[in-house]
């Protein structure tokens, strides 16, 4: 079988300019991140991009970017990274896309609230500790493909309506002209994973997967996920932390735009639908040095002592880490005890209700890793991956003992024993409070700054926690209208 061969990937500004000439590029697009985790962009004509652009950057107004500076400090520079260049497959005019870092236009220092800069800091800090020279990250992003979505939130009404021809609730839909109801649909929690015609999204996922590969992402597999109504997963091969942050954003971009080509819509919300599985993002982590996987050893589940200490740090700081890895009010509709969610702050080689699992698919030392299961794909990838790494590094540095593994079925434990197993926060507000109290481990090496953490907490509380808390929920009318 032929190995995955990435398309021409430039490494230097000169190679990027050559790529532009080779592909007849007309437009150059600069992509960067706001604090909550949404890609932003602006474009310039091809002739504006010069070799010096990769040192001088391009000026823009950052006053309206969420979580950034006040309007009196709005001037910013974007500095393109030559390693991230790809030809955008969705634009009418041939477009080269580049991921960028944000700089202060006066000091030329990297902007502390730029999430991509946090990931760069994290990789540099890992090397500076001497613990390892590379941290590999492998996320599993789940998502839903719907045929339509409508929603609104006003003073006098609030609703959402989603639909998918694949949704089991459409089994009784009447025939339409030219659109008969053929009845092939996955039942609730039975989407993992019957063949077509029950799986109606095979061709769409294949196009998504092949487009990912054409843009330089090493895709490994695609399949339907557990839920009805179009839940899917496409797996990427693990990469270094910063590169995986870039690729995860490109992943979302490609998945959403490929679906749009087919008249469909994609959401990475953790829990868009009641009564079936939500979408998670299990994150696989390992640390390497000199080409050797430092997580492989002779301990529990084939782990090294370093890996167990990494788990110890991750479990200790998990409530704070979840403010970045499970960062929406909707995240905690998925992380509900008693529904096979990974809510237990314990580790296990097989128990999927544990927050940390050690995959046992392969005995190879190269495959040894830990899997952190509470995260979901609504996160800011740069911040989430960095927070996971910093928590684990703190565990290694302080030799934090993770305790014994949880290899029992948590649902079979006597109530007294089950209560002893700590759990993840029950809400975004609780996770933000945990972050407020426990973030010294993030400040090491100036990876995160106090300013960024405070800005993040303030934004999340005002724009999300309070915004949801202040509004009546539609289901409250079902419960209380006639009270």
Buried (B, 14 or more C-beta within 10 A) or exposed (E): EEEEEEEEEBEEBEBBBEBBEEEEBBBBBBBBBBBBBEEBEBBEEBEEBEEEBBEEBBEBEBBEBEBBBEEEEBBBBBBBBBBBBBBBBBBEEBBBBBBBBBBBBEEEEBBBBBBBBBBBBBBEBBBEEEBBBBBBBBBBBBBBBBBEBEEEEEEEEBEEEBBBBBBBEBEEBEEEEEEEBEEBBBEBBBBBBBEEEBBBBBEBBEBBBEBBBBBBBBBEEBBBBBBBBBBBBBBBEBBBBBBBBBBBBBBBBBBBBBBEEEEBBBBBBBBBBEEBBBBBBBBBBBBBBEEEBBBBBEEBBBBBEBBBBBBBBBBBBBBBBBBBBBBBBBBBBBBEBEEEBBBBBBBBBBBEBBBBBBBEEEEEEEBBBBBBBBBBBBBBBBBBBBBBBBBBBBBBBEEBEBEEBBBBEBEEBEEEEBEEBBBBBEBBBBBBBBBBEBBEBBBBBEBBBEEBBEBBBEBBBEEBBEEBEEEEEEEEEEEEEEE
